[in-house]
Amino acid sequence: MTVDRSELSSLNSLLLQVHDRVSTMAKLASDAKDEESAYELYNIERHLSTANHRMERLLSTK
């Protein structure tokens, strides 16, 4: 089975959108002094960033 490059590209775009939304929420939580939520959201943001980098790496090899 081959991996559909256009599907990967679409998923990568979605990852970027989710990353941006989570980043915004993390900043808002931090500004509101909701440290617990900010901490968790920044961790999620970091994982989404890692996923995005891995997806971009995969796209560059196909």
ABEGO torsion letter per residue (X at the ends): XBBBAAAAAAAAAAAAAAAAAAAAAAAAAAAAGBAAAAAAAAAAAAAAAAAAAAAAAAAAAX
